[in-house]
Amino acid sequence: MVHAITKPLPTPFDSRDLAVCQRVFDEIRSGAGIAKESEEAERMAAITIELYRQGVREPRHLRTMVESARGLFGRQGILQS
């Protein structure tokens, strides 16, 4: 007998999920002085969404992980809360 291994489909984002990701992204981007239409901003947005999809839902943890992934953690100008 053959058993299929299935990967659960990601659940769709709702407006609350997107609002959390947007708020975290905006805080990091503006704190680091990164232009909204830049390639770096696109990478940060993709990382933010991916981490959120993987279960990092707490905004402070999400922000810390995105900052770390992009080498921004601890840099001057980054907003700390």
N, C-alpha and C positions, 0 to 999 in steps of 0.2 A: 504494500500500500504506500502511495506517495502522499506526503504531507506538504502542503504549500505553506510557505512562510510569508505572511502578509505583514506589511508595515501599516500601522494605523495612519489614516489620512489626517493631515493637520486640520484643526478646527478653524473655521473662518474667523477673521478678526471682526469685532463689532466696533461701534464708535468709541466705546470706552477704552478698548485696547489701543486703537489708533491714537486716541488723545494722550494716553500715557507715553507711547513711543514718541509722539510729536513733541511733547513737553520736555522729555529727556533729551531728544535730539537738539531742540532749540537751545536748551541750557548749555549743552556742551559746545555747540557751534558758536553761539554768541560769546561764551566765556573764553573760547580759544581764538576768537577773531577770524573764524573761517567763513569765507564767502558762501552764501546759500547756494549758489549755482556752480560751485566748484566740484572737481572730481573727488576731493577729500570729503566734502559734505555728502556726496553720493555714497562713498564707501562707509562713512559713519552711519548713514541712514540704513543701509543694507545690514550692517552689523547689528544695529539696534533692533531691527525687525527680527533677524535670525535668532538673536539671544532671547528675545521675548517669546518667540515661537518655541524655543527650547525649554522654556519654563522660568526664565529670569523675569519675574513680574514686579518685584519691589523696585520702585524707581531709583532709590539710592544705589542698590546693587547693580541695576542695569547700567546706570551712569558710570559707576566705577569700572565695570567690565568693558564698556565701550571706550572709555578714556584709556584704560590699560592696553586694549587691543590696538589703539591708534597711537600709542606712545605719548598721550597727553596727560596722563595721571601725574599730579604733582607739579605740573608746569605753572609758571606765573600766569595770572589772568583767568585760570580755571576757577569757576565758582565752586566753593566748598560749602556743604551744609551739614 
